[in-house]
Amino acid sequence: MKNAAKEIIYGVCDKTNKNDSYFGFFKNFEDAQKEILIQGNRLKEDLGIMDITIKNDRVFKLVNEREEELLIVMYQYVLR
């Protein structure tokens, strides 16, 4: 029996609450990165959280000089 190629999807997860919720799932890494940028900018515009850092696959809020709080993260899932 042949092993089928495993498909990878990317989930963009909201970590601002205790319960994780997802903004969406994407087949392409680039599409998930765009969603990270969109949601990070929404935090700035809609909620007025200006002290955030947007990286490739996550959004952080600066808590103090040495500590950051994770707000949004991208997870990779392998589908079987």
N, C-alpha and C positions, 0 to 999 in steps of 0.2 A: 504494500500500500504506500503510495506516495504521500509525503508530507506537504500539505499545501503551504504556500508562503503565508507567513503571518502578517496581518495588517496592523499598522500602528495608527492610533488616533490620539488627539491631544485634547484634553479637557481644561478649560479655563475656570478656576475655582475661586469663589468669593470666601475669604477667610475672616471677614470683619465680624461675623457673628460666631457663636459657639457651634452652630450647625452649618456645615459646609453646604453651599449651594453652587451650582454651576451656571455660568453665563452661556455656555455652549460647548459642543464637541466639534472638532475640526479634523479633516483628513490631512491637511497640509500644515506644516509647522509655521509657515509664513502667515497663514490665515489666523492661526492662534496668536501669533505675535501681534498682529494688527488688533485683535480683540483685547489683548493686554494693554496696548496703547490707548485704545478707545476707553476702556474702563478706568484706566489710570487718569486720563484727562477728565473723565466724568467726576472722579473724586475731587479733582481740583476745582472744576467749574460749578458743579451742582452742590457739593458739600463744603466747599471752601477749604479743603485740606491742602494747603500749599506746600507743606514740608514733606513731600513724598519724593521717592526716587523710583523711576521706571527703568527696569533692566530688561534683558531679552525675554525672560520667562517669569518675572515676578515684579510686584510693586511693594515697596516698603514705605513705612511712615517713620520718620525720625522721632524717637521717644526722648532720648538725651544724647549726649556726645558719643557714647559707646554702644547704645542699644537701638535696634530698629524693630518695628512691629511688622510682621508679614500681613499684607492686606489682600493681595491677589496673587495666585500662583498657577502655573501651567503644569499639569501632570501628563505623563505619557502612558498610554495603555496599549498593551498588545492583545489583539483580538485573535481568538483561535477558531 
